[in-house]
Amino acid sequence: MDKKKILVGLSWGIDSAVTAYLLKRQWHDVTAGFMINYMAPEGEVCPTREDIKVAKEVAEYLEIPFFTFDYREEYEAKVLEYMYKGYQKGITPNPDIMCNSEIKFRVFLDEALELWFDAVATWHYARILEQNWSYKLLKWVDQNKDQSYFLAGLSQDQLSKALFPIWDIEKSEVRDIARKALLPNAERKESQGICFVGKVDIKEFLQKKIPNSVWEVYDTSGKLLWKHKWVFYYTIGQRKWLDIGWMPEPIFVVNKDIKNNRLIVGYWKDDELFSDTLYCSELHFLWEKKSFPYTCNAKIRYRQADQECEISENKGAYIIKFHQKQRAIASGQIVAFYNGDELWGSGIIS
């Protein structure tokens, strides 16, 4: 491998630390860059300040330069506003995919290139295969942790300047490498939550921009069950926060009637929760456009097993027909398309 000047997106986690460690071992010219994308107001729990401290400790331990990049304005405009507006419309946005497409591999990558770096490296569990000056995005070696779904919005230009150094290492091995290398954060536990915001109460977070309003909750037979003021925060298939003591069995969101301020709920057995068809107004191709009709695999959420489907086109819109009914297809979410291990395209569910 040729020696490159690489800007590593260094966070608090062991995945990014091992990414930087491996690149340095390969004798690349490595610099660490921490993206400040969100800072909680004073008085609120904010992991960013602690994360910067940990990332800086890792960079000092590896003896590589460390810089911070303040993208709070860009993150607010590209990711948080997208999320707020999505929930206000009654759809379910995917901030993690938007963060990758618009922040890590656009704003961060563009600045890296302006600073004469050859590429940016991140800790994503996915693979990039170069063939005849084209770049394919492939699933990771450990299918249970594969993150290609979150990269479904990337382009050829972005893939050509991206590196995923832990592409061939299983998750358990990543922590072993961190321990053997004595990395300062080798024992730090993983955290989940909104990309760069962290683990927050989604209701409290969205209430900053979306005012509460009282909605009526009906079942699929048209019976009024109760009223609720947080309907915007629900997504199709959701059960959390829907516990009603007198209901005979668990209920799930099956539809949101924004026009009439109604939340429709049903039971697991209800057909309304399952469908074999979804629609996309447009598709994003990572490198090669397809001719339709086209048969492939798809997934409508992270970690879902691949589902067989056929894609057809009708007057500029795309119809995705699954061989088996899918549970809880949510408007605003991403459907990702695969041929074997290759993720070739994606679309936003209408």
C-alpha positions in Angstrom: 0.0 0.0 0.0 1.3 3.5 -1.0 2.0 5.9 1.9 -0.8 8.4 2.1 -1.6 11.6 4.1 -4.7 10.6 5.9 -7.1 12.5 8.2 -8.7 10.1 10.6 -12.1 10.9 12.1 -11.2 10.3 15.7 -14.0 10.0 18.2 -14.0 8.6 21.8 -14.6 5.0 20.7 -12.2 2.1 20.3 -13.1 1.6 16.7 -11.7 5.0 15.6 -8.7 4.6 17.9 -7.9 1.2 16.4 -8.4 2.8 12.9 -5.7 5.5 13.7 -3.4 2.9 15.3 -3.6 0.5 12.3 -2.9 3.3 9.8 0.1 4.5 11.7 1.4 0.9 11.8 1.2 0.9 8.1 3.5 4.0 8.0 0.9 6.4 6.7 1.1 10.1 7.6 -1.8 10.2 10.1 -3.6 13.2 11.6 -6.5 12.9 14.0 -9.6 15.1 13.4 -12.4 15.4 16.0 -15.7 16.7 14.5 -17.6 18.9 17.0 -21.1 18.6 15.5 -23.3 19.2 18.6 -22.8 20.7 22.0 -25.6 20.5 24.5 -26.6 23.8 26.2 -25.3 24.5 29.7 -27.0 22.5 32.4 -27.7 19.5 30.1 -25.6 16.3 29.9 -23.2 16.7 27.0 -20.9 13.8 26.0 -19.0 15.9 23.5 -16.6 17.6 26.0 -15.6 14.3 27.5 -15.3 12.7 24.1 -12.8 15.4 23.0 -10.8 14.8 26.1 -10.6 11.0 25.4 -9.9 11.5 21.7 -7.0 13.8 22.5 -5.6 11.3 24.9 -5.6 8.7 22.2 -3.9 11.0 19.7 -1.2 11.9 22.2 -0.7 8.3 23.0 -0.3 7.5 19.3 1.9 10.6 18.8 -0.2 12.0 16.0 -1.4 15.6 15.5 -4.8 16.3 16.9 -7.3 19.0 15.6 -10.9 19.8 16.2 -13.3 20.8 13.4 -16.3 22.8 14.4 -19.3 21.8 12.2 -22.1 22.7 14.6 -23.7 25.1 12.1 -23.5 22.6 9.3 -24.8 19.8 11.5 -27.7 21.9 12.7 -28.7 22.8 9.1 -28.1 19.4 7.4 -28.9 16.8 10.1 -31.0 18.3 13.0 -33.3 20.4 10.8 -33.8 17.4 8.5 -34.7 15.4 11.6 -37.1 18.0 13.0 -38.8 18.6 9.7 -39.2 14.9 9.1 -40.9 14.3 12.4 -43.2 17.3 11.9 -44.3 15.9 8.6 -45.2 12.6 10.3 -42.4 10.6 8.7 -39.4 8.8 10.3 -36.1 10.4 9.3 -32.7 8.7 9.5 -30.1 11.1 11.0 -27.3 8.6 11.0 -27.4 8.2 7.2 -27.7 11.9 6.7 -24.8 12.5 9.0 -22.6 10.2 7.0 -23.6 11.7 3.6 -23.5 15.4 4.5 -21.1 15.7 7.4 -18.4 13.0 7.6 -18.1 12.4 3.9 -18.9 15.8 2.6 -18.0 18.7 4.9 -15.2 16.8 6.7 -14.0 15.2 3.5 -14.0 18.5 1.5 -12.0 20.2 4.2 -9.6 17.4 4.3 -9.0 17.6 0.6 -8.5 21.4 0.9 -5.8 20.7 3.5 -4.1 18.4 1.0 -5.0 15.1 2.7 -5.2 12.2 0.3 -8.2 10.6 2.1 -10.3 10.5 5.2 -10.5 7.3 7.3 -13.4 6.3 9.6 -14.3 3.4 11.8 -17.2 2.1 9.7 -17.8 -1.6 9.5 -17.9 -1.9 5.7 -15.6 -2.5 2.7 -14.7 -0.6 -0.4 -13.6 -2.5 -3.5 -11.9 -0.6 -6.3 -12.4 -2.1 -9.7 -11.3 -0.3 -12.9 -11.5 3.1 -11.3 -14.9 2.4 -9.9 -15.7 1.9 -6.2 -18.1 -0.6 -4.8 -19.5 -0.6 -1.2 -19.6 -4.0 0.3 -20.8 -5.5 3.6 -18.4 -6.0 6.4 -17.0 -9.5 7.2 -19.1 -9.8 10.3 -22.7 -9.6 9.0 -24.1 -9.0 12.5 -22.2 -5.7 12.8 -22.2 -4.6 9.1 -22.8 -0.9 8.8 -23.0 -0.6 5.0 -26.7 0.4 5.4 -25.7 3.7 7.1 -23.4 4.5 4.1 -26.2 4.0 1.5 -26.1 7.7 0.5 -22.5 7.9 -0.5 -21.3 8.7 -4.1 -18.4 7.5 -6.2 -16.4 10.6 -5.3 -16.9 10.1 -1.6 -16.0 6.4 -1.8 -12.9 7.1 -3.8 -11.5 9.3 -0.9 -12.7 7.1 2.0 -10.8 4.4 3.9 -12.3 1.9 6.3 -9.1 0.3 7.9 -11.0 -2.2 10.1 -12.9 -3.6 7.1 -11.5 -7.2 7.6 -11.4 -7.4 11.4 -14.2 -8.8 13.4 -15.7 -6.8 16.3 -14.1 -9.0 19.0 -10.7 -8.6 17.4 -11.0 -4.8 17.4 -11.1 -4.6 21.2 -8.3 -7.2 21.5 -6.1 -5.0 19.3 -7.0 -1.9 21.4 -6.0 -3.8 24.6 -2.8 -5.2 23.2 -1.8 -1.7 21.9 -2.6 -0.3 25.4 -4.9 2.3 23.9 -6.2 4.7 26.6 -9.9 4.0 25.7 -9.5 0.2 25.3 -12.0 -0.6 28.0 -14.6 2.1 27.2 -18.0 0.8 26.5 -20.0 1.5 23.3 -22.7 4.1 23.3 -25.8 4.4 21.1 -27.9 7.3 20.3 -28.4 10.0 17.7 -25.3 10.5 15.5 -22.9 12.9 17.4 -25.6 13.9 19.9 -25.4 10.7 22.0 -28.0 8.8 24.0 -30.8 11.3 24.7 -34.5 11.1 25.4 -35.8 11.6 21.9 -39.1 13.2 23.2 -37.2 15.8 25.2 -34.8 16.4 22.3 -37.5 17.0 19.7 -39.6 19.1 22.0 -37.0 21.9 21.6 -38.4 22.5 18.1 -41.7 20.6 17.9 -44.4 21.9 20.2 -46.8 19.4 21.8 -50.3 19.0 20.5 -53.1 16.7 21.6 -53.9 13.9 19.2 -56.5 11.2 19.4 -55.5 7.5 19.4 -57.7 5.1 17.5 -57.5 1.4 16.9 -57.9 0.0 13.4 -61.6 -0.6 13.9 -62.1 3.2 14.5 -62.5 3.0 18.3 -61.2 6.0 20.2 -58.8 4.7 22.9 -57.2 7.7 24.4 -55.4 11.0 23.7 -51.7 11.7 23.3 -49.6 14.8 23.0 -46.4 13.2 21.6 -47.7 11.7 18.4 -45.0 13.3 16.2 -42.3 11.2 17.9 -43.9 7.9 17.0 -42.9 5.7 14.1 -44.7 2.9 12.3 -44.3 -0.4 14.3 -43.4 1.4 17.6 -44.7 0.0 20.9 -42.7 2.0 23.4 -44.8 4.6 25.3 -48.0 2.9 24.1 -48.7 0.8 27.2 -52.4 1.1 28.2 -53.2 -1.0 31.2 -56.6 -2.2 30.1 -55.6 -3.3 26.6 -55.8 -7.1 26.2 -52.5 -7.3 24.4 -49.6 -5.1 23.3 -50.4 -2.5 20.6 -48.3 -1.0 17.9 -48.4 2.1 15.7 -49.8 1.2 12.3 -50.5 4.6 10.8 -50.3 8.4 11.4 -53.1 10.6 10.1 -51.4 14.0 10.2 -54.3 15.9 8.6 -56.8 14.8 11.2 -54.4 14.6 14.2 -54.9 10.9 14.7 -52.6 8.1 15.7 -53.8 4.6 14.5 -52.7 1.6 16.5 -53.2 -2.1 16.0 -52.1 -5.5 17.2 -49.2 -7.7 16.0 -51.6 -9.8 14.0 -53.2 -6.9 12.1 -52.5 -6.8 8.4 -52.0 -3.0 8.6 -48.6 -3.6 10.2 -47.4 -5.7 7.3 -47.0 -4.9 3.6 -45.2 -6.4 0.7 -44.8 -3.1 -1.2 -43.2 0.3 -0.8 -42.5 3.2 -3.0 -39.7 5.7 -3.6 -39.9 8.9 -5.7 -36.3 8.5 -6.7 -33.3 6.1 -6.3 -29.7 6.9 -5.5 -27.1 4.7 -7.3 -23.7 4.3 -5.8 -22.0 3.7 -9.1 -24.0 2.0 -11.8 -27.6 2.7 -12.8 -29.9 -0.3 -13.2 -32.5 -1.1 -15.8 -35.9 -2.0 -14.5 -37.6 -4.3 -13.7 -34.7 -5.5 -11.5 -34.5 -8.3 -9.0 -32.3 -8.0 -5.9 -32.2 -8.0 -2.1 -33.2 -5.1 0.1 -33.4 -4.1 3.7 -35.6 -1.4 5.3 -33.7 -1.1 8.6 -30.3 -1.7 10.1 -29.4 -5.3 10.9 -32.5 -6.6 9.0 -31.8 -9.8 7.1 -31.7 -9.3 3.3 -35.2 -9.5 1.8 -35.8 -10.6 -1.8 -37.6 -8.0 -3.9 -38.3 -6.8 -7.5 -38.0 -3.1 -8.4 -40.1 -1.6 -11.2 -40.5 1.9 -12.5 -43.7 3.7 -13.4 -43.7 7.3 -14.5 -40.5 8.2 -12.7 -41.5 6.5 -9.4 -40.2 3.2 -8.2 -42.2 0.3 -6.8 -40.4 -2.2 -4.6 -42.3 -5.5 -4.3 -41.1 -7.9 -1.7 -41.5 -11.7 -1.9 -42.6 -11.7 1.7 -44.5 -9.1 3.7 -42.4 -6.7 5.7 -43.3 -5.4 9.1 -43.6 -1.7 9.8 -42.5 0.0 6.6 -42.0 3.6 7.7 -42.1 6.7 5.4 -38.9 8.6 5.5 -36.7 5.7 6.3 -34.1 4.3 3.9 -34.4 1.2 1.8 -31.0 -0.1 0.8 -30.5 -2.5 -2.2 -27.9 -5.3 -2.4 -26.6 -7.8 -4.8 -24.9 -10.3 -2.6 -22.5 -8.3 -0.4 -22.6 -5.2 -2.7 -24.8 -2.3 -1.7 -25.6 -0.7 -5.1 -28.3 1.8 -4.3 -30.9 3.2 -1.9 -34.0 5.3 -1.8 -36.2 7.2 0.7 -39.4 5.4 1.4 -42.4 7.5 0.4 
